[in-house]
């Protein structure tokens, strides 16, 4: 299975997923750290993919949704955006609502 198909499956199988550098417990860049902190603060479980662990996904992800940077947050199969958008949504209170509606439950 090619990388774009694997990305598509992960996005479809997980109502909330972030493709990031590192993991929520050990982010490997500031943008990934801030985006995962905003998700964690919402108290809703989510999936993640460490793009450093799969070179094919790392290279293919910018093509998947025509978004060149990392992290990338998807909710209900739709690209929400990267770090700045995630933080903006968190600060306005929209992110927690969006995540709960996506099927996440408060942890």
N, C-alpha and C positions, 0 to 999 in steps of 0.2 A: 504494500500500500504506500502510495507516495505521501509526502509530507503535507501537502494541501488537504488531502483526504483525511489524514489523521487529525489535523487542526480542526477541520469541519466536524468530525465526530466528537472531539472533545467539547467544542462549543455547543453542539446539539445535545450532548449527554449531561451537561452541567448547566443548571440555570444561572449560576454566577461563577465566572472563571476569569482569572487574571493570568496573563502570560507575562512573566517578569524575570528580571535578572536576580537569581537566587531564590530564596523561599521567604515566606512571611516571618519565619523565625530568624533567618539569616539573609536579609536582602543584600545584594552585592552592588547596588548603586543607590544614590540618594532618591532618585525619582521612584524607583520600585519600593524603597523604604517608606516614603511618604504616602504612596498610593495604598500599600498594604496596611499602613497604620490607620488610614481613613476607613478602609473596609473593616478592620478589626474593631474600630470604635463603634461601628454600627451594630455589632453583636450578632451578626448573621453569618452562618457558616458559608464558606465558599471554597471552590477548588482553585488550584494554581498549577502552573507549569513553569518549571525553572528552564528557561530557554538555553541556559548554558549546558544543560544535560543532554540536549539533542540538537546537534549542529544543523540537521535538516529543517527542523522546526524554526530554529533561529534564523535561517536564511529565507525560508518560505513565508514566515508570518507577515512581513511587510507587504507581500503581494496578496495575501488572503483578503484583506479588507482595504487595501490601498492606503495603509497607515504606516509611515516609515519608522516610527520610533517605538520604544519600549518604556514602560509597560503598556499593555493593552488590556482593557477591561471589557468583557462581554457580559451582557445581562439578557437572558432569554433569547440567545442567539444573535443579538445585535451588538455591534461595536459601540461602546459608550465613549471611549477615548482613552487618553493617556493620563499621566499624573495631574496635569493642570485641570483638566475637565473633572476628574474624579474629586480633586480637592474642592473645586468650585461647587460641585453638587453636594459634597459633604457640608460645606459651610452654609449653604442655603437650606439645608435640611431635606433636600430632595433625594440624596443618596440612600439614607435609611429607608425611606418610603419605597423607593424603587426596588431595593433589595428584598424587602419584605413581600412586595407584590410579586416578585419573581419566584416566590416559593421558599425563600429562606425563612427560617424561624429564628427568633431571638435565642441566642445561646444562653 
